[in-house]
Amino acid sequence: MKYLLFTTTTCPKCPAMKEFVANEISFNGEQIDNSAADFMDKVREHNVDAAPTLIIFDDAGQEIFRGNEAQEVKDFLAGQS
């Protein structure tokens, strides 16, 4: 699996999600915030409409999860083991 985490520098929930991802997710991914040059291109490509948004992909590159809250991610990951 791999992930993409979309955040913004002004989002009040984003720091907590960044910390959760850094401490609780054991697979590789990428964090993209609104200061990245290609941020809006990736937002459009992945149909992201809120921050934070965490998208998890399976090994084939198919999206298998999308969420905005740490508890949603915990619940999903608990079901994967």
C-alpha positions as a LaTeX table, in Angstrom:
\begin{tabular}{lrrr}
\hline
Residue & $x$ (\AA) & $y$ (\AA) & $z$ (\AA) \\
\hline
Met1 & 0.00 & 0.00 & 0.00 \\
Lys2 & 0.95 & 3.63 & $-0.33$ \\
Tyr3 & $-0.74$ & 6.92 & 0.57 \\
Leu4 & $-1.18$ & 10.53 & $-0.47$ \\
Leu5 & $-1.96$ & 13.06 & 2.26 \\
Phe6 & $-3.32$ & 16.41 & 1.13 \\
Thr7 & $-3.00$ & 19.27 & 3.62 \\
Thr8 & $-2.97$ & 23.05 & 3.70 \\
Thr9 & $-0.94$ & 25.40 & 5.82 \\
Thr10 & $-4.08$ & 27.06 & 7.23 \\
Cys11 & $-6.13$ & 23.95 & 8.01 \\
Pro12 & $-6.75$ & 23.50 & 11.75 \\
Lys13 & $-7.11$ & 19.68 & 11.45 \\
Cys14 & $-4.06$ & 19.13 & 9.24 \\
Pro15 & $-1.32$ & 19.12 & 11.91 \\
Ala16 & $-3.07$ & 16.33 & 13.84 \\
Met17 & $-3.53$ & 14.25 & 10.67 \\
Lys18 & 0.13 & 14.78 & 9.70 \\
Glu19 & 1.20 & 13.60 & 13.15 \\
Phe20 & $-1.12$ & 10.59 & 12.98 \\
Val21 & 0.21 & 9.57 & 9.57 \\
Ala22 & 3.82 & 10.00 & 10.68 \\
Asn23 & 3.31 & 7.90 & 13.82 \\
Glu24 & 0.68 & 5.33 & 12.86 \\
Ile25 & 1.13 & 4.45 & 9.19 \\
Ser26 & 3.89 & 1.99 & 8.51 \\
Phe27 & 3.88 & 2.11 & 4.69 \\
Asn28 & 5.32 & 4.71 & 2.33 \\
Gly29 & 3.52 & 7.68 & 0.97 \\
Glu30 & 3.65 & 11.34 & 0.12 \\
Gln31 & 2.43 & 14.43 & 1.91 \\
Ile32 & 1.38 & 17.28 & $-0.35$ \\
Asp33 & 0.52 & 20.71 & 0.99 \\
Asn34 & $-0.69$ & 23.85 & $-0.70$ \\
Ser35 & 2.84 & 25.26 & $-0.92$ \\
Ala36 & 3.81 & 22.59 & $-3.48$ \\
Ala37 & 3.99 & 23.84 & $-7.06$ \\
Asp38 & 1.86 & 20.94 & $-8.34$ \\
Phe39 & $-0.66$ & 21.00 & $-5.46$ \\
Met40 & $-3.69$ & 22.07 & $-7.51$ \\
Asp41 & $-2.84$ & 19.64 & $-10.31$ \\
Lys42 & $-2.79$ & 16.76 & $-7.82$ \\
Val43 & $-5.98$ & 18.02 & $-6.12$ \\
Arg44 & $-7.78$ & 17.95 & $-9.47$ \\
Glu45 & $-6.25$ & 14.61 & $-10.46$ \\
His46 & $-7.48$ & 12.95 & $-7.26$ \\
Asn47 & $-10.75$ & 14.92 & $-6.85$ \\
Val48 & $-9.79$ & 16.21 & $-3.41$ \\
Asp49 & $-12.31$ & 18.64 & $-1.95$ \\
Ala50 & $-11.27$ & 18.98 & 1.69 \\
Ala51 & $-8.18$ & 19.20 & 3.85 \\
Pro52 & $-6.88$ & 17.03 & 5.25 \\
Thr53 & $-7.59$ & 14.17 & 2.87 \\
Leu54 & $-5.74$ & 10.87 & 3.11 \\
Ile55 & $-5.98$ & 8.52 & 0.15 \\
Ile56 & $-4.64$ & 4.98 & 0.44 \\
Phe57 & $-3.86$ & 2.90 & $-2.64$ \\
Asp58 & $-3.35$ & $-0.85$ & $-2.92$ \\
Asp59 & $-0.23$ & $-2.32$ & $-4.47$ \\
Ala60 & $-1.83$ & $-2.14$ & $-7.92$ \\
Gly61 & $-2.36$ & 1.63 & $-7.52$ \\
Gln62 & $-6.13$ & 1.44 & $-7.01$ \\
Glu63 & $-7.68$ & 3.72 & $-4.41$ \\
Ile64 & $-8.97$ & 1.61 & $-1.52$ \\
Phe65 & $-9.60$ & 4.28 & 1.12 \\
Arg66 & $-10.27$ & 8.01 & 1.40 \\
Gly67 & $-10.82$ & 9.84 & 4.67 \\
Asn68 & $-10.52$ & 13.12 & 6.51 \\
Glu69 & $-10.37$ & 11.99 & 10.14 \\
Ala70 & $-7.76$ & 9.96 & 12.01 \\
Gln71 & $-10.42$ & 7.67 & 13.49 \\
Glu72 & $-11.65$ & 6.74 & 9.99 \\
Val73 & $-8.08$ & 5.80 & 9.08 \\
Lys74 & $-7.65$ & 3.77 & 12.29 \\
Asp75 & $-10.86$ & 1.88 & 11.59 \\
Phe76 & $-9.84$ & 1.14 & 8.01 \\
Leu77 & $-6.35$ & $-0.02$ & 8.95 \\
Ala78 & $-7.73$ & $-2.22$ & 11.76 \\
Gly79 & $-9.85$ & $-4.00$ & 9.16 \\
Gln80 & $-6.81$ & $-4.61$ & 6.94 \\
Ser81 & $-4.89$ & $-6.77$ & 9.42 \\
\hline
\end{tabular}
